[in-house]
Amino acid sequence: MGSSTAALRPLLVTDLDGTLLAPDGRMSERTADVVAGLLAQGLQFTFATARSPQTALPLLRDLPFTLPAVVYNGAFLTDPRTGELTDGVLLEPGVTEVVMRQAAQFRLTPIIFHVEHGHDRVSAVEHDQNPEAAQYFRERTDDPRVALVAEASDLFGADAFVATVMGTAEQITGLIPLITENLHAECTFNAQPDTYHPEQVWLEITGVGATKAAGIARLADTVPHEHLICFGDNHNDLSMFASADESLAVANAAPAVLAAASAVIRGNSADGVAMWLLENRSRLGLLD
């Protein structure tokens, strides 16, 4: 927590998909108007997302965010004005190879997020992709980060920071123990249904220290604040809920998130985060 003075305000951090964004994955006009007005009054507000800067920032409707944001589920921070990645946490050497070899037993195609010449890249073997991985890349034909490879071994030595495997619940449930049995490095695992394709389960493997909570801790060290308030809806938000002074779940959140929350607010279809901010602006140190 930042240094204490009488004038300190809370630090507020929101998830994006399923929380700040509407069910269609976009920011509503009402949310954008409310957040823009409160940021102009000095609201200490930022976001923590599994997305990259390239996919997160275009959704924010040019809102004047200035505080660092957490991206890639805590593997990096970013400056929301430039999209530059900072303060990264990489997977330990050997993790990528284990994940790719074990996933192949389930005919699953891991997607490896890695750093190459200072830029983040999204890679996978280009042939025989499982349907979920193939859909992922079909939806990103214009993404400059995408760099498919011919062989899995082409990625074994990459400076990877996230390994993602997408499949059915049965496939992912079977895969997790195989990976953990064969890993000789500590990692963070998060498995949850995809917000927009709930029939798919995404398993994300990151280095120790690459969680939303750890990312928020790194950014909070640079932002003097009174206490921490977090908003979320899915399992990857549980770590930041555990570290927050107040944890607010939107009404559409997963059951485990609802159970972990300090309170439940309106759902994302009703601009829940924005309405809570507006209704609580006095206690946030803003003008009525």
C-alpha positions as CSV (number, residue, x, y, z in Angstrom):
1,M,0.0,0.0,0.0
2,G,1.2,3.5,-0.8
3,S,2.4,6.0,1.8
4,S,-0.4,7.3,4.1
5,T,-1.6,10.9,4.1
6,A,-5.0,12.4,4.9
7,A,-5.6,13.2,1.2
8,L,-5.1,9.6,-0.1
9,R,-7.9,8.1,-2.2
10,P,-8.7,4.5,-2.9
11,L,-7.1,2.6,-5.8
12,L,-9.7,0.8,-7.9
13,V,-9.0,-2.0,-10.3
14,T,-11.5,-3.6,-12.6
15,D,-11.5,-6.7,-14.8
16,L,-12.6,-6.0,-18.3
17,D,-14.5,-9.0,-20.0
18,G,-17.6,-9.9,-18.1
19,T,-17.1,-7.0,-15.7
20,L,-16.5,-3.5,-17.1
21,L,-17.4,-4.5,-20.6
22,A,-21.0,-5.4,-21.7
23,P,-21.9,-8.9,-22.6
24,D,-21.1,-8.3,-26.2
25,G,-17.5,-7.5,-25.3
26,R,-17.8,-3.8,-25.8
27,M,-17.9,-0.8,-23.5
28,S,-21.4,0.8,-23.3
29,E,-21.7,4.5,-24.0
30,R,-23.1,5.0,-20.4
31,T,-20.1,3.3,-18.8
32,A,-17.7,5.3,-21.0
33,D,-19.4,8.6,-20.1
34,V,-19.4,7.8,-16.4
35,V,-15.8,6.6,-16.3
36,A,-14.5,9.5,-18.4
37,G,-16.2,12.0,-16.0
38,L,-14.8,10.4,-12.9
39,L,-11.3,10.0,-14.3
40,A,-11.4,13.8,-15.0
41,Q,-12.1,14.3,-11.3
42,G,-9.1,12.3,-10.3
43,L,-10.5,8.8,-9.8
44,Q,-7.6,6.4,-9.3
45,F,-9.0,3.7,-11.6
46,T,-7.3,1.1,-13.8
47,F,-7.8,-2.4,-15.1
48,A,-6.5,-6.0,-14.8
49,T,-7.1,-8.3,-17.7
50,A,-6.1,-11.5,-19.3
51,R,-5.9,-9.6,-22.6
52,S,-2.9,-8.1,-24.2
53,P,-2.5,-4.3,-24.7
54,Q,-3.3,-4.8,-28.4
55,T,-6.7,-6.3,-27.7
56,A,-7.6,-4.4,-24.5
57,L,-6.8,-0.8,-25.4
58,P,-9.1,-0.5,-28.5
59,L,-12.1,-1.5,-26.3
60,L,-11.6,1.4,-23.9
61,R,-13.1,4.1,-26.2
62,D,-10.1,6.4,-25.7
63,L,-10.8,6.9,-22.0
64,P,-8.0,8.8,-20.3
65,F,-6.5,6.0,-18.2
66,T,-3.1,7.1,-16.9
67,L,-2.2,4.5,-14.2
68,P,-0.4,1.4,-15.1
69,A,-2.7,-1.5,-16.0
70,V,-2.3,-5.3,-15.5
71,V,-2.3,-7.4,-18.7
72,Y,-1.8,-11.0,-19.6
73,N,-3.3,-12.0,-16.2
74,G,-0.4,-10.3,-14.3
75,A,2.5,-11.4,-16.5
76,F,3.1,-7.8,-17.5
77,L,2.1,-4.2,-16.6
78,T,1.4,-1.7,-19.4
79,D,1.1,2.0,-19.9
80,P,-2.5,2.4,-21.2
81,R,-1.4,5.5,-23.2
82,T,1.2,3.7,-25.2
83,G,0.6,-0.1,-24.8
84,E,4.3,-0.6,-23.9
85,L,4.9,-3.7,-21.8
86,T,6.9,-3.4,-18.5
87,D,7.8,-5.4,-15.4
88,G,7.3,-8.9,-17.0
89,V,7.4,-12.3,-15.4
90,L,8.5,-15.1,-17.7
91,L,7.9,-18.9,-17.5
92,E,10.9,-20.9,-16.3
93,P,12.9,-22.7,-19.1
94,G,11.4,-26.1,-19.9
95,V,7.8,-25.3,-19.1
96,T,6.8,-24.7,-22.7
97,E,8.2,-28.0,-23.8
98,V,6.4,-29.9,-21.1
99,V,3.1,-28.2,-21.8
100,M,3.4,-28.8,-25.6
101,R,4.3,-32.5,-25.2
102,Q,1.6,-33.3,-22.7
103,A,-1.1,-31.4,-24.6
104,A,-0.3,-33.4,-27.7
105,Q,-1.6,-36.5,-25.9
106,F,-5.0,-34.9,-25.9
107,R,-4.6,-33.6,-29.5
108,L,-4.6,-30.0,-28.1
109,T,-2.6,-27.2,-29.5
110,P,-1.0,-24.9,-26.9
111,I,-0.8,-21.2,-27.7
112,I,2.5,-19.7,-26.5
113,F,2.8,-16.1,-25.7
114,H,6.4,-15.0,-25.7
115,V,8.8,-12.1,-26.1
116,E,10.8,-11.7,-29.3
117,H,13.1,-8.8,-30.0
118,G,11.3,-6.7,-27.4
119,H,7.8,-7.4,-28.8
120,D,5.1,-9.9,-27.6
121,R,4.2,-12.7,-30.0
122,V,1.5,-15.3,-30.1
123,S,2.6,-18.6,-31.6
124,A,1.4,-22.2,-32.1
125,V,2.1,-25.0,-34.5
126,E,0.3,-24.1,-37.7
127,H,-0.9,-27.6,-38.7
128,D,-3.4,-30.0,-37.0
129,Q,-4.7,-27.4,-34.6
130,N,-7.6,-28.5,-32.3
131,P,-10.9,-26.7,-33.1
132,E,-10.7,-24.2,-30.2
133,A,-7.1,-23.1,-31.1
134,A,-8.1,-22.9,-34.8
135,Q,-11.0,-20.6,-33.9
136,Y,-8.7,-18.5,-31.8
137,F,-6.4,-17.8,-34.7
138,R,-9.3,-17.3,-37.2
139,E,-10.6,-14.5,-35.0
140,R,-7.1,-12.8,-35.1
141,T,-6.1,-12.8,-38.7
142,D,-5.1,-9.2,-38.5
143,D,-3.2,-9.5,-35.2
144,P,0.4,-8.5,-35.7
145,R,1.5,-10.6,-32.8
146,V,0.6,-13.9,-34.5
147,A,3.6,-15.9,-35.6
148,L,2.8,-19.6,-36.4
149,V,5.6,-22.1,-36.5
150,A,6.1,-25.4,-38.3
151,E,7.2,-27.6,-35.4
152,A,6.6,-27.5,-31.6
153,S,10.3,-27.6,-31.0
154,D,10.6,-24.1,-32.7
155,L,9.0,-22.8,-29.5
156,F,10.9,-24.8,-26.8
157,G,13.5,-22.1,-26.3
158,A,11.2,-19.1,-26.5
159,D,11.1,-16.4,-23.8
160,A,7.5,-17.5,-22.9
161,F,5.3,-15.8,-20.3
162,V,1.9,-17.5,-20.9
163,A,1.1,-21.0,-22.2
164,T,-2.6,-21.3,-23.0
165,V,-4.4,-24.6,-23.8
166,M,-8.1,-24.5,-25.0
167,G,-10.3,-27.5,-25.0
168,T,-13.3,-29.2,-23.5
169,A,-13.7,-29.4,-19.7
170,E,-12.9,-33.1,-20.0
171,Q,-9.7,-32.6,-21.9
172,I,-8.4,-29.8,-19.6
173,T,-9.3,-31.8,-16.5
174,G,-7.3,-34.7,-17.8
175,L,-4.4,-32.5,-18.9
176,I,-3.7,-30.6,-15.7
177,P,-2.3,-33.5,-13.6
178,L,-0.1,-34.7,-16.5
179,I,1.5,-31.2,-16.8
180,T,2.0,-30.8,-13.0
181,E,3.5,-34.3,-12.7
182,N,6.1,-33.5,-15.4
183,L,7.0,-29.9,-14.5
184,H,10.1,-29.2,-12.6
185,A,9.3,-25.6,-12.2
186,E,6.8,-23.6,-10.1
187,C,3.9,-22.2,-12.1
188,T,0.5,-20.6,-11.6
189,F,-2.5,-22.4,-13.2
190,N,-5.8,-21.0,-14.0
191,A,-8.6,-22.9,-15.7
192,Q,-12.0,-21.3,-16.4
193,P,-14.7,-21.2,-19.1
194,D,-14.2,-18.6,-21.8
195,T,-16.4,-15.6,-21.3
196,Y,-17.6,-15.6,-24.9
197,H,-17.4,-19.3,-25.7
198,P,-18.4,-20.9,-22.4
199,E,-18.3,-24.4,-23.9
200,Q,-14.5,-24.0,-24.1
201,V,-12.3,-24.2,-21.0
202,W,-9.0,-22.2,-21.1
203,L,-6.1,-23.4,-19.1
204,E,-3.5,-20.6,-18.6
205,I,-0.1,-21.3,-17.2
206,T,2.1,-18.5,-16.1
207,G,5.2,-18.0,-13.9
208,V,5.0,-17.6,-10.2
209,G,4.2,-13.9,-9.6
210,A,2.1,-13.7,-12.7
211,T,-1.3,-13.3,-11.3
212,K,-3.7,-10.4,-11.2
213,A,-3.0,-10.0,-7.5
214,A,0.8,-9.9,-8.0
215,G,0.5,-7.5,-10.9
216,I,-1.7,-5.2,-8.9
217,A,0.8,-5.3,-6.0
218,R,3.5,-4.2,-8.4
219,L,1.5,-1.2,-9.7
220,A,0.2,-0.3,-6.3
221,D,3.7,0.3,-5.1
222,T,3.8,3.2,-7.5
223,V,0.4,4.7,-6.6
224,P,-0.2,6.2,-3.2
225,H,-3.6,5.1,-2.0
226,E,-5.8,4.5,1.0
227,H,-7.1,1.1,0.2
228,L,-7.7,-1.3,-2.7
229,I,-11.1,-2.0,-4.3
230,C,-11.4,-4.6,-7.0
231,F,-14.2,-5.6,-9.4
232,G,-14.4,-9.0,-11.2
233,D,-16.5,-11.9,-12.5
234,N,-14.3,-14.9,-13.2
235,H,-11.9,-17.3,-11.6
236,N,-8.8,-15.4,-12.6
237,D,-10.1,-12.5,-10.5
238,L,-10.0,-14.5,-7.3
239,S,-6.4,-13.7,-6.5
240,M,-7.0,-10.0,-6.6
241,F,-10.2,-10.4,-4.6
242,A,-8.1,-12.1,-1.9
243,S,-5.7,-9.2,-1.7
244,A,-8.3,-6.4,-2.0
245,D,-9.7,-4.4,0.9
246,E,-13.1,-4.6,-0.9
247,S,-13.9,-7.1,-3.6
248,L,-17.0,-6.4,-5.6
249,A,-18.5,-9.1,-7.9
250,V,-20.8,-8.2,-10.7
251,A,-24.2,-10.1,-10.5
252,N,-23.3,-12.2,-13.6
253,A,-20.0,-13.5,-11.9
254,A,-19.1,-17.2,-11.5
255,P,-20.4,-18.8,-8.3
256,A,-16.9,-19.0,-6.7
257,V,-16.4,-15.3,-7.4
258,L,-19.8,-14.3,-5.9
259,A,-18.9,-16.4,-2.8
260,A,-15.6,-14.7,-2.4
261,A,-16.8,-11.1,-2.9
262,S,-17.4,-8.5,-0.1
263,A,-20.5,-7.5,-2.0
264,V,-22.4,-8.1,-5.2
265,I,-23.2,-5.2,-7.5
266,R,-25.3,-4.9,-10.7
267,G,-24.4,-7.1,-13.6
268,N,-22.3,-6.0,-16.6
269,S,-25.4,-5.8,-18.7
270,A,-26.6,-3.0,-16.4
271,D,-23.3,-1.1,-16.3
272,G,-22.7,-2.4,-12.8
273,V,-19.2,-1.1,-12.3
274,A,-19.9,2.4,-13.7
275,M,-23.1,2.7,-11.6
276,W,-21.3,1.7,-8.4
277,L,-18.6,4.3,-9.1
278,L,-21.2,7.0,-9.7
279,E,-23.3,6.1,-6.6
280,N,-20.1,6.0,-4.4
281,R,-18.2,9.0,-5.7
282,S,-18.4,10.8,-2.4
283,R,-16.6,8.1,-0.5
284,L,-14.1,7.9,-3.3
285,G,-13.2,11.5,-2.6
286,L,-14.9,12.9,-5.7
287,L,-17.4,15.7,-6.1
288,D,-21.1,14.9,-6.0
